[in-house]
Amino acid sequence: MADFAGIAKQFTDFYYNQFDSDRSQLAPLYRDNSMLTFESAAVAGAGPIVEKLASLPFAKVKHQVSTLDAQPVEGGGIIILVTGALLVDEEQRPMNYSQCFQLLPDGAGSYFIFNDIFKLVFAPEPVIHRYPIAFKEISNDDDRRGIRHEEFQYIRAMVRDSLLDTLQAGLVRPEKLNTQHASEETGVVCIFLCFALGIANMFHLSIVILFSALCLVSSFIIIFIEIPLLMRVCPTSSTFDSFMQRFTTNYMRALIYFAMAAIQWISIAAGITSLIAAAALLTITAALYALAGVKGQAFTGSKTLGGQGVAQMIV
């Protein structure tokens, strides 16, 4: 049996070096019966495959292979699974990916790619790990002034990364991005962010405490907005249920998110704090719901509880 592990290593080194330098020259590695599935979009044939790769919406790319596993396939082929990270253009935040190749012998002592499957892997890092300063306990005004500049940097990063996390699904094929689904997913992030920042800012010895409390309240309201099935299992009043049932359309959800965002934007008058991050993400979510309404995308239940139809289960 040939040294399949060594061949797999040589192949991946060559493939990614060529891809990163000039991916339009990858045609010799494919054949007319080859198939590529890139982020769920399938193409067949060497020409269409290279055309697809060359049309990807970035000029520069750098692959960093983390793991490589290979197995021999009956008939002399090799199957390869690669995981790693890639950087595109000037972006400094790498995106994780996995890619699977099946190589078959070409009859001339070499191999060609028969199957190629590529998928980006999104695993959001917990906010408390990514932005520890936002959750730092602040005991007095001197400490608060001392970290203000650092806090600003984290706020800016949080807003940027929230946008990236929402839109990364459309990196390869932006026209496929479902705004309604993106708004639901961003809404779920708002639950954790509002809860965490509400607690973190309770240590301010000023009226900011009031806005922190409202931020906490917002997190619980969003829980019932995004997971309406909870009203069937939680002991809520009929008045509360009637109020929450108003927010089962994209436009109504946009309205309440804008209202919660406005409250946190007003907190700027009391002092610049990390509550700005909550205000920004609430505004983004409101805008996404409003855009979903304008685009006429049908409202569906939260994916958190299994997909479509959950909102219609409210009684």
Buried (B, 14 or more C-beta within 10 A) or exposed (E): EEEBBEBBBEBBEEBBEBBBEEBEEBBEBBBEEBBBBBBEEEBBBBEBBBEBBEEBEEEEBEBEBEEBEBEBBEEBBBBBBBBBBBBBEEBEEBBBBBBBBBBBBEEEEEBBBBBBBBBBEEEEEEBEEEBEBBBBEBEEEEEBEEEEEEBBEBBEBBBEBBBEBBEBBBBBBEEEBBBBBBBBBBBBBBBBBBBBBBBBBBBBEEEBBEBBEBBBBBBEBBBBBBBBBBBEEEEBEEEEBEEBBEBBBBEBBBBBBBEBBEBBBEBEEBBBBBBBBBBBBBBBBBBBBBBBBEEEBEBBBBBBBEEEEBBEEBE
